[in-house]
């Protein structure tokens, strides 16, 4: 387990957890031979596991293109998490009551709401864990400072700041906070495996201590296409943890995202929502969530539902070599909807 200096301050304390630079730990991915990935359309009525076990559907299914209430989206997220399990245990059974959980959403600057992780999804994920007493400190962390923005009334007019304030009222005794990674303390850390030594002479990145020292990290991102990498999903979401001037000096985005992911692999990855991005930035309405505990497998399945061939996405192969999950759909146990059921072909970015 990661060290929890913040516990000495009490759940209501406000000082951040600290570690000395020489006390740094590089995380390793959770081991599981067959990753499971949940696929949940808003229309999901009933599914069946590979062993014949019936999977109950949503209580109030809606067409994939229909508008969703917050309650309907909440049910989708909970179903996706329930299906995002290892063979050994469910996701909620992995952590401890005193864990420090970091949620990494995707919030690009100056873009439409379709490119932003829906704050209602963040609210449900944190609520899911807090209700099960899996976490004492919850930090929503992104390189962003406009936490009161509601993106023109999207997401029921809910801002990230409002989400955190609501959670603090609902779950007294736990700590809820927001962190701007642009202003966060960082450590200069070597690249795990030095995959970018030829492009990065120092073989290191400046990584926020928040990312490095948390007990659990959850990556939440919309479905989106990307001109350089093909798709922008849970692993590409890690671009937000490194200073932009560092990234501008480096080479292949495929290698960069895998290097960054290697500093603290996600314990849970969820991609999708009600909106996504295709082509040159056009909004897409498609009510779909893909979730799992192996990010490479999650991104592979999500890419397939977007009409991409995972074999054409280099970062997936690089991630598999690093042990972050299988990219071959034949090696992934999907649960809920089938890939073909969930598919909507996204126009590629150029």
Rosetta blueprint (number, residue, H / E / L):
1 X L
2 X L
3 X L
4 X L
5 X H
6 X H
7 X H
8 X H
9 X H
10 X L
11 X L
12 X L
13 X L
14 X L
15 X L
16 X L
17 X L
18 X L
19 X L
20 X L
21 X H
22 X H
23 X H
24 X L
25 X L
26 X L
27 X L
28 X L
29 X L
30 X L
31 X L
32 X L
33 X L
34 X L
35 X L
36 X E
37 X E
38 X E
39 X E
40 X E
41 X E
42 X L
43 X L
44 X L
45 X L
46 X E
47 X E
48 X E
49 X L
50 X L
51 X L
52 X L
53 X L
54 X E
55 X E
56 X E
57 X L
58 X L
59 X L
60 X L
61 X L
62 X L
63 X L
64 X L
65 X L
66 X L
67 X L
68 X L
69 X L
70 X H
71 X H
72 X H
73 X H
74 X H
75 X H
76 X H
77 X H
78 X H
79 X H
80 X H
81 X H
82 X H
83 X H
84 X L
85 X L
86 X L
87 X L
88 X L
89 X L
90 X L
91 X H
92 X H
93 X H
94 X L
95 X L
96 X L
97 X L
98 X L
99 X L
100 X E
101 X E
102 X E
103 X E
104 X E
105 X L
106 X L
107 X L
108 X L
109 X L
110 X L
111 X L
112 X L
113 X H
114 X H
115 X H
116 X L
117 X L
118 X L
119 X H
120 X H
121 X H
122 X H
123 X H
124 X H
125 X H
126 X H
127 X H
128 X H
129 X H
130 X H
131 X H
132 X L
133 X L
134 X L
135 X L
136 X L
137 X E
138 X E
139 X E
140 X E
141 X E
142 X E
143 X L
144 X L
145 X L
146 X L
147 X L
148 X L
149 X L
150 X L
151 X L
152 X L
153 X L
154 X L
155 X H
156 X H
157 X H
158 X L
159 X L
160 X H
161 X H
162 X H
163 X H
164 X H
165 X H
166 X H
167 X H
168 X H
169 X H
170 X H
171 X L
172 X L
173 X L
174 X L
175 X E
176 X E
177 X E
178 X E
179 X E
180 X E
181 X L
182 X L
183 X L
184 X L
185 X L
186 X E
187 X E
188 X E
189 X E
190 X E
191 X L
192 X H
193 X H
194 X H
195 X L
196 X L
197 X L
198 X L
199 X L
200 X L
201 X L
202 X L
203 X L
204 X E
205 X E
206 X E
207 X E
208 X E
209 X H
210 X H
211 X H
212 X H
213 X H
214 X L
215 X L
216 X E
217 X E
218 X E
219 X E
220 X E
221 X E
222 X E
223 X E
224 X E
225 X E
226 X E
227 X L
228 X L
229 X L
230 X E
231 X E
232 X L
233 X L
234 X L
235 X L
236 X H
237 X H
238 X H
239 X H
240 X H
241 X H
242 X E
243 X L
244 X H
245 X H
246 X H
247 X H
248 X L
249 X L
250 X L
251 X L
252 X L
253 X H
254 X H
255 X H
256 X H
257 X H
258 X H
259 X H
260 X H
261 X H
262 X H
263 X H
264 X L
265 X L
266 X L
267 X L
268 X E
269 X E
270 X E
271 X E
272 X E
273 X E
274 X E
275 X E
276 X E
277 X E
278 X E
279 X L
280 X L
281 X L
282 X E
283 X E
284 X E
285 X E
286 X E
287 X E
288 X E
289 X E
290 X E
291 X E
292 X E
293 X L
294 X L
295 X H
296 X H
297 X H
298 X H
299 X H
300 X H
301 X H
302 X H
303 X H
304 X H
305 X H
306 X L
307 X L
308 X L
309 X L
310 X H
311 X H
312 X H
313 X L
314 X H
315 X H
316 X H
317 X H
318 X H
319 X H
320 X H
321 X H
322 X L
323 X L
324 X L
325 X L
326 X L
327 X L
328 X L
329 X H
330 X H
331 X H
332 X L
333 X E
334 X E
335 X E
336 X E
337 X L
338 X L
339 X H
340 X H
341 X H
342 X H
343 X L
344 X L
345 X L
346 X L
347 X L
348 X L
349 X L
350 X L
